[in-house]
Amino acid sequence: MQDTQGKVIAALMEQLIQTGPEGMAEAFTALFNLAMRMERDRHLGAGPYERSDARQGYANGYKPKKVDTPAGTVTVQVPKSRGCDEPFFPQSLERGRRSSRAIMLAIAEMYVQGVSTRDAAKVMKEFGLESLSSTQVSRAAALLDDELRAWRTRRLDPVTYLILDARYEKVRDGGIVRDAAILSAIGVGPDGRRRLLGVSAALSEAEVHWRDFLNDLVDRGMRGVEFIVSDDHAGLRAARPVRGDMATLPWQRCQFHLAQNAIHHAPTLAIRKRIGEELRAVWNARDLQAAEAELAALAESYRKTAPKLAEWLEANVPEGLAVFTLPKPHRRRMRTSNPIERAVQQEIKRRTKKVRVFPNEASLLRLVTAVLAEIDEDWATSDRVYINMENRDD
C-alpha cells in the first residue's frame, strides 16, 4: 500500500513539474482522494482486499462531492464504508470537527427512527452515509458523548465576569414537537480571556433548569465572580439566589434586549422609531448619576403621551445600569449579552438548521456541546485578550 501511495505522489509531482500552477487543481484532487482513502483504510483496520483480524468493516465505493479550495472548486471522491460500528466520514474533509459528527448523528437518529425520512436520507447522503442501523448509531453516539461529557464536567478556573443566555430549538418528545431551552455561559477570567463554561439543554427554561445549571457551574469550581450579564429570562430571575452569594452580585440586564423590549412597549410608530436612540443617551452617560438623570427625563417626557411606556421605563431600565459599577474601560464589553449572541448562538443556529427538529434531547445536547467545545478551543488557543483587566481606571 505504501509503495502504491509513493508512486501516486511521485506521479503527481512529475505532473506539477510539467504543468506548473495550471495543474494544481488536478494534483490537489488526486492527493485529497488519496488522503481520504488512507483515512478509510485506517478506519476499517485494513487496506483494499487485505485479510486482517483487525478489520472493522468494508469499503463501499465512493460518492462525488464538490469542495472549494484555493485552486478552485474541485470534485473529490468521498470513500464510503459498510459494516462498521461507527459510521465513516473523512476527517480530512470536515477537519474531524465534533460538531460535524454531532450533526451526522442527529440526522442518523432521525433516519433510523423513521422521522422525516426523506429529509434525513438527503442530508445523510451529504455525509456519504447510507443504510445505518440503530446499533451503529448508538455506538457512534456513545463514543462522542463520552468525549463531550468530559468537556461539560471539566473543572473551571476563576471567573471575574459571567455572561448567561438562552435560545430555543425544536425537539421531538413523545411524538410532539416542543421547544427545548439551551442555556450557555461565558466567563471572562482574571487574565481577561473568554472561556465557554458550560451548556445545558432541556424542555424548559424554568427556574429549576437555570438553578441546576448555575449550581453545576459552582460545583465545578467557578469562583471569583464579580459581575453577571444576562437578558431578563424569567427562570433565571427566579434562580438568582443560587448558593446565596450570587444573589448579591451586580446583575446587568442586557441593554440591547432592553431597547428591543422598549420598542415593543411603545404605543405609536413614531415613538418606536426614536426610543432606541433616546435610550442610547442613557447608556452612554458619563456615570451612574448622569444615567439616572437621563432616564428620569426620558420617562417624564412620556408621562402624558405614553404613561404605560413611562412606567415600564422606570421599572425596567434601571436593571440595565449596573454596568456603571464597573471600570469605565470594561463597560462597553459588559453592558450586553451580545458576546454570546454573536459568538455562540449564531454558530449554534448555523449548525442546527440542517436538523431543524431534533429526534430527542440527547441529540440536541450533543450538537450544542460540540459547537461550544470547538469555540472554546479556538478561544483557548488564541492570543486575543477580550478585556484588559489591568486597565481598571475610571
Protein Blocks (a to p, Z undefined) as FASTA:
>chain_A
ZZmmmmmmmmmmmmmmmnommlmmmmmmmmmmmmmmmmmmmmnopaehiacfkbgbdceb
jaddddddfkbpcdddddddehiabdcddfklnnopaklmmmmmmmmmmmmnopakllmm
mmmmmnopahiafklmmmmmmmmmmmmmmmmmpccdddfbdcdddddddddeehiacddd
ddddddddfkopacdfbdcddfbfbfklmmmmmmmmmmnopghiabdcddddfklmmmmm
gghlmmmpccdddfklmmmmmmmmpmbfklmmmmmmmmmmmmmpmblklmmmmmmmmmmm
mmmmmmmlmmmmmmmmmmmmmmmmpcfklmmmmmpcklmmmmmmmmmmmmmmmnopacbf
klmmmmmmmmmmmmmmmmmmpcbdfbdfklmcZZ
